[in-house]
Amino acid sequence: MSKIIGINGSPRVGFNTEVLVKKILEGAEKAGATTKLFNVDRMDIKPCRGCMACRKDGICSIKDDMTEVLAEIKNSNAMVLGSPVYMLQMTAQAKTFVDRLFPLIRGDFTSVLDPGTKAALVFTQGQPDTTAFSSYFEHTENMFKHFGFDVQKTFVAGGTGKKGDVEKQEELMDKAAMLGEELTN
Ligand SMILES: Cc1cc2nc3c(=O)[nH]c(=O)nc-3n(C[C@H](O)[C@H](O)[C@H](O)COP(=O)(O)O)c2cc1C
C-alpha cells in the first residue's frame, strides 16, 4: 500500500497551503494510499547545526520531532511539501524542515531514499501571477531532485492572501486531488 507524507510549511494552519496539501492527500487516500500530514510550525523542529554527524552514520544528532518525520519520509512512496511564498521564497519553517533533510543524502551525495520516491511541491502566494516566482520554484524542484526525489509536479496557487481563497480555485483543487491519485501509482 502506498504511503504519502504531507508537510505544511505555513504557520496559518487551516489556510490556503494546508487546504491544498490536504486536497492532494485526500486524492491519494481515495486511490487507496495511507497519508500523514505534519504541520511543521506546530512541531519542535530545530534548525540544522551543521555538526555533520549525519555524514558519518546517516543519523541526525538533534533529537526532536524531525526524527519521526525523517523516518516517515524514508518509509513513504511520496512527499508533498507545501509552503506559502514569503519574501519570494519558502517560509522559514519550511526551510528549517528542508535543511533537516540533510541525512537523506550520504557524504558521496547519493540518496538514501528508495529509487522512485516521488515528491510534489505546493506554493501559495499573494501575487496573482503564478509565473512571478518560477525561477525560484524551478530551483526548489532541482533541490529535491538532488535529494533523490522524483519530482512530479509543482503546484502554484496565486492570489491566496485570505482564508478560503484557494477553495475558490476549483480547477486547481480538482487538479490537486488528481495529483494525489497519481502520486499513489
Ligand atoms: C511575511 C510574508 C511575506 C510574504 N511574501 C510574499 C511574497 O514575496 N510574494 C507573494 O506573492 N506573497 C507573499 N506573501 C503572501 C503569502 O504568500 C500568501 O498570503 C499565502 O497564500 C499564505 O499562505 P497561507 O494562506 O497558507 O498561510 C507574504 C506573506 C507574509 C506573511
The ligand as an SDF file (V2000), in Angstrom:
LIG
                    3D

 31 33  0  0  0  0  0  0  0  0999 V2000
    5.9540   37.6210    5.7510 C   0  0  0  0  0  0  0  0  0  0  0  0
    5.1770   37.4150    4.4870 C   0  0  0  0  0  0  0  0  0  0  0  0
    5.8290   37.5480    3.2910 C   0  0  0  0  0  0  0  0  0  0  0  0
    5.1320   37.3450    2.0900 C   0  0  0  0  0  0  0  0  0  0  0  0
    5.8200   37.4640    0.9110 N   0  0  0  0  0  0  0  0  0  0  0  0
    5.1560   37.2600   -0.2550 C   0  0  0  0  0  0  0  0  0  0  0  0
    5.8580   37.3690   -1.4960 C   0  0  0  0  0  0  0  0  0  0  0  0
    7.0540   37.6080   -1.5550 O   0  0  0  0  0  0  0  0  0  0  0  0
    5.1430   37.1860   -2.6370 N   0  0  0  0  0  0  0  0  0  0  0  0
    3.7940   36.9020   -2.6220 C   0  0  0  0  0  0  0  0  0  0  0  0
    3.2000   36.7470   -3.6850 O   0  0  0  0  0  0  0  0  0  0  0  0
    3.1200   36.7660   -1.4450 N   0  0  0  0  0  0  0  0  0  0  0  0
    3.7620   36.9330   -0.2790 C   0  0  0  0  0  0  0  0  0  0  0  0
    3.0890   36.7930    0.9050 N   0  0  0  0  0  0  0  0  0  0  0  0
    1.6790   36.3390    0.8910 C   0  0  0  0  0  0  0  0  0  0  0  0
    1.5430   34.8230    1.1060 C   0  0  0  0  0  0  0  0  0  0  0  0
    2.3810   34.0940    0.2320 O   0  0  0  0  0  0  0  0  0  0  0  0
    0.1010   34.3190    0.8300 C   0  0  0  0  0  0  0  0  0  0  0  0
   -0.8160   35.0210    1.5940 O   0  0  0  0  0  0  0  0  0  0  0  0
   -0.0070   32.8200    1.0520 C   0  0  0  0  0  0  0  0  0  0  0  0
   -1.0640   32.2890    0.3050 O   0  0  0  0  0  0  0  0  0  0  0  0
   -0.2210   32.4830    2.5090 C   0  0  0  0  0  0  0  0  0  0  0  0
   -0.4090   31.0840    2.6410 O   0  0  0  0  0  0  0  0  0  0  0  0
   -1.4030   30.5220    3.7860 P   0  0  0  0  0  0  0  0  0  0  0  0
   -2.7500   31.1130    3.4810 O   0  0  0  0  0  0  0  0  0  0  0  0
   -1.3610   29.0520    3.6540 O   0  0  0  0  0  0  0  0  0  0  0  0
   -0.8410   30.9890    5.0840 O   0  0  0  0  0  0  0  0  0  0  0  0
    3.7510   37.0070    2.1140 C   0  0  0  0  0  0  0  0  0  0  0  0
    3.1040   36.8680    3.3480 C   0  0  0  0  0  0  0  0  0  0  0  0
    3.8000   37.0760    4.5260 C   0  0  0  0  0  0  0  0  0  0  0  0
    3.0830   36.9250    5.8440 C   0  0  0  0  0  0  0  0  0  0  0  0
  1  2  1  0
  2  3  1  0
  2 30  2  0
  3  4  2  0
  4  5  1  0
  4 28  1  0
  5  6  2  0
  6  7  1  0
  6 13  1  0
  7  8  2  0
  7  9  1  0
  9 10  1  0
 10 11  2  0
 10 12  1  0
 12 13  2  0
 13 14  1  0
 14 15  1  0
 14 28  1  0
 15 16  1  0
 16 17  1  0
 16 18  1  0
 18 19  1  0
 18 20  1  0
 20 21  1  0
 20 22  1  0
 22 23  1  0
 23 24  1  0
 24 25  2  0
 24 26  1  0
 24 27  1  0
 28 29  2  0
 29 30  1  0
 30 31  1  0
M  END
$$$$
